[in-house]
Amino acid sequence: MVNFAEVAAFAPELASDVMRLLPREFQEAFVQSPNVFMLFFSMGLAAVVVVAFWMLTGMGKASGMARIALRAQALKRTKDHRALVLIAEIEGGDGMLRQEMKEAIEDNFGMFSFEQNVQVDLFPIKLKTVPANAHPETRRRIAVEAADALERSAADVIVWGRKTILGKLDLRLTTLPGYGRTHEVQDFQLTWRVGRPEEAVQRALAFSLARKARPVLHRPQDYKPERLQPIVEALDRMVDARPAEISENLQLDILSDFASGALSLGERGGHIKWLSKALDARQLYLDKVDRTTDPGAWGAAQQEIGRALTALGEREGARDKLEEGASRLRLAMDALRSTDSLQQAEVALRALQRAEQTLQQRRRVGLRWPAA
């Protein structure tokens, strides 16, 4: 224990020893004007402390940047066909949290892609977690910094964020932007219980990263139905569960991808249940999308509803579904023409032509419709 009485008694002797170490000019200045001398001496000492602080800070930043550069180079050298996911620092979290996230991604990533193995790295970079309504330039700068880490390490997607007081993970993720596109950051939240995270939450995290790193369900028609079906079935279980631990925007992503995958299975000769499930899921999605704020998403949802109704009408011989499907497809085309979704508009046009052709053929040959 510190004896303050001894320290107080020793202080004058220490001060005397320090003064003897100073040059004679300083000693004389202290004797003549002690107050002025101590003022300038204090200012000089403060300046030395400030310079030392910034030197140490700079050295720390340089060390951190070197560590990031070395890790990125090592990852780039060993990059293979697998998707590479970076987990940056999680503010308010510890090493155990990041390790649990890593294990959740490794265990569930293949469920939403055709790759059973994924490479996940606890990358030593700290990115700011700003709210969704932060200034766009602030968000853009953070996205650029994250994209730089992706480019240097040849990674596919990076996730970072913070753990709130209530135990929720407020996460951000981004990928390298396509040619001519701006950097985008997706925000979502998960309730993550460290030590025992819910299985649905683990799968939701893996899904969010898989759909960015390996976007299978953006073009489901490019894959064989037998390969696509396990992914759709996994999403079907998540849609049915609807866990409260997953934020609504991520729930909508799950719902949207499931609807697209189920529709693709149903259109290509799959069980009629997939068409019904796709129709229900896309209608539920449409109820949560505003045409004025997101005409592209609204039009794409109407397009898939129209396609599902048309396919059901063809399978069941139901004129009302064919007619409603054609009507929905016209709405979709009107909405999509005002957006950049030209491909979606073309899909809607082809589906509309098919629906109208089916209706005309039945009228031409005089086929009777089944009784309602």
C-alpha positions, -999 to 999 in steps of 0.1 A, spaced: 0 0 0 13 35 -9 24 56 21 13 91 12 32 106 41 65 92 28 57 103 -8 50 138 4 83 139 23 102 126 -6 88 150 -32 110 181 -23 141 159 -25 130 146 -59 123 181 -72 158 192 -60 175 163 -78 156 171 -110 166 208 -109 203 198 -106 200 179 -138 189 210 -157 214 233 -174 227 262 -153 207 288 -174 175 270 -165 184 269 -129 191 306 -129 159 314 -147 140 293 -121 156 313 -93 149 347 -108 113 340 -121 100 307 -108 64 313 -119 73 322 -155 98 294 -157 72 268 -145 47 282 -170 70 277 -200 83 244 -186 47 231 -183 39 242 -218 70 224 -231 62 193 -212 26 193 -225 39 197 -260 62 167 -255 33 146 -242 11 156 -271 37 147 -297 44 114 -280 7 106 -279 3 113 -317 35 93 -324 21 63 -305 -13 67 -322 3 68 -356 24 38 -349 -7 19 -337 -26 28 -369 4 19 -391 6 -14 -372 -31 -21 -378 -28 -12 -415 1 -35 -419 -17 -63 -402 -47 -58 -425 -25 -57 -456 -6 -89 -446 -39 -108 -438 -54 -96 -472 -23 -108 -491 -24 -142 -474 -61 -147 -482 -56 -136 -518 -27 -161 -523 -48 -190 -510 -81 -181 -527 -98 -210 -544 -132 -218 -559 -150 -214 -525 -168 -183 -515 -147 -161 -491 -166 -143 -463 -149 -117 -441 -162 -110 -406 -149 -76 -395 -148 -64 -359 -181 -64 -341 -183 -33 -318 -194 -43 -283 -188 -80 -291 -159 -103 -282 -140 -131 -298 -166 -157 -288 -193 -138 -307 -173 -136 -339 -163 -173 -336 -200 -183 -332 -209 -163 -363 -181 -180 -382 -193 -214 -372 -229 -206 -381 -219 -195 -416 -197 -225 -422 -225 -249 -410 -254 -233 -430 -239 -216 -460 -242 -246 -483 -279 -248 -475 -285 -217 -496 -260 -223 -524 -245 -252 -543 -212 -251 -524 -209 -272 -493 -177 -255 -482 -172 -218 -476 -141 -200 -464 -147 -176 -435 -121 -153 -420 -121 -132 -389 -106 -102 -407 -88 -76 -385 -106 -45 -397 -129 -22 -378 -156 -4 -398 -181 22 -385 -217 11 -380 -238 41 -388 -277 42 -389 -296 37 -421 -306 74 -421 -270 86 -418 -257 110 -445 -253 91 -478 -217 103 -482 -208 89 -448 -223 55 -457 -206 56 -491 -172 62 -475 -176 32 -452 -188 11 -481 -157 21 -501 -134 11 -472 -152 -22 -469 -150 -28 -507 -112 -20 -506 -108 -48 -480 -127 -72 -503 -107 -63 -534 -73 -66 -516 -82 -100 -502 -102 -113 -532 -132 -119 -509 -168 -121 -519 -187 -104 -491 -179 -87 -458 -200 -83 -427 -195 -60 -397 -216 -42 -371 -222 -37 -334 -238 -55 -305 -265 -34 -288 -272 -32 -250 -303 -54 -256 -281 -81 -272 -291 -75 -308 -266 -76 -336 -270 -45 -358 -252 -58 -389 -240 -44 -422 -228 -63 -453 -216 -54 -487 -200 -68 -518 -179 -53 -546 -202 -32 -568 -208 -42 -604 -195 -21 -633 -210 14 -633 -229 8 -600 -224 26 -567 -214 10 -534 -243 -3 -514 -246 -15 -478 -274 -37 -466 -286 -33 -430 -303 -60 -409 -307 -70 -373 -305 -104 -355 -312 -113 -319 -280 -133 -311 -277 -151 -278 -240 -156 -273 -234 -192 -263 -267 -205 -276 -278 -187 -307 -311 -199 -322 -308 -222 -352 -331 -200 -373 -309 -170 -365 -278 -188 -376 -294 -198 -408 -306 -163 -415 -271 -150 -411 -258 -176 -435 -286 -169 -460 -279 -132 -460 -243 -138 -469 -249 -166 -494 -275 -146 -514 -248 -119 -519 -218 -141 -524 -236 -168 -545 -269 -153 -557 -286 -185 -569 -322 -174 -567 -317 -141 -586 -318 -163 -617 -334 -196 -606 -341 -206 -642 -304 -210 -648 -303 -241 -626 -318 -275 -628 -350 -281 -607 -334 -310 -588 -305 -288 -577 -328 -259 -569 -353 -277 -548 -333 -283 -516 -326 -245 -514 -363 -237 -519 -373 -263 -493 -349 -248 -467 -364 -213 -474 -399 -227 -471 -392 -239 -436 -378 -204 -427 -408 -187 -442 -432 -209 -421 -412 -203 -389 -410 -165 -392 -388 -161 -361 -391 -128 -343 -353 -127 -338 -349 -117 -375 -355 -81 -387 -384 -75 -411 -362 -65 -441 -343 -98 -439 -376 -116 -435 -387 -100 -468 -355 -111 -485 -362 -147 -474 -398 -144 -486 -388 -130 -519 -362 -156 -527 -385 -184 -517 -413 -170 -539 -389 -168 -569 -375 -203 -564 -409 -219 -558 -423 -203 -589 -394 -215 -610 -400 -251 -597 -437 -249 -604 -433 -234 -639 -409 -261 -650 -431 -291 -643 -428 -293 -605 -457 -301 -582 -486 -277 -584 -481 -269 -546 -450 -248 -556 -471 -225 -577 -496 -221 -549 -468 -214 -524 -452 -190 -547 -484 -171 -552 -491 -169 -514 -456 -158 -506 -454 -132 -533 -488 -118 -524 -476 -115 -487 -445 -98 -500 -465 -74 -521 -486 -64 -491 -455 -50 -475 -441 -31 -506 -452 4 -515 -454 11 -553 -445 48 -549 -413 42 -529 -401 10 -546 -418 6 -580 -392 -19 -592 -399 -43 -563 -436 -38 -567 -436 -44 -604 -414 -75 -600 -438 -89 -574 -468 -83 -597 -449 -100 -625 -443 -132 -605 -479 -132 -592 -491 -129 -628 -468 -158 -639 -480 -180 -610 -517 -173 -618 -511 -180 -655 -493 -213 -647 -521 -224 -623 -547 -214 -649 -530 -236 -675 -527 -265 -652 -562 -263 -638 -579 -251 -670 -591 -220 -650 -601 -191 -672 -604 -167 -642 -568 -173 -631 -556 -168 -667 -574 -136 -670 -563 -123 -636 -528 -134 -644 -529 -114 -677 -542 -84 -657 -514 -86 -632 -488 -89 -659 -501 -57 -675 -498 -39 -642 -463 -52 -638 -452 -39 -673 -466 -5 -665 -447 -3 -633 -414 -18 -646 -412 4 -677 -407 34 -654 -377 17 -637 -343 3 -648 -358 -33 -646 -359 -38 -683 -352 -76 -680 -381 -79 -656 -404 -60 -680 -393 -84 -708 -402 -114 -686 -436 -99 -679 -442 -93 -716 -434 -129 -726 -456 -142 -698 -485 -119 -709 -482 -131 -745 -483 -166 -733 -514 -160 -712 -532 -142 -740 -523 -170 -765 -537 -196 -742 -569 -177 -738 -572 -172 -775 -565 -209 -783 -593 -220 -760 -617 -196 -775 -608 -206 -810 -612 -243 -806 -643 -239 -785 -631 -257 -754 -654 -255 -725 -640 -243 -692 -645 -265 -661 -674 -254 -640 -665 -230 -612 
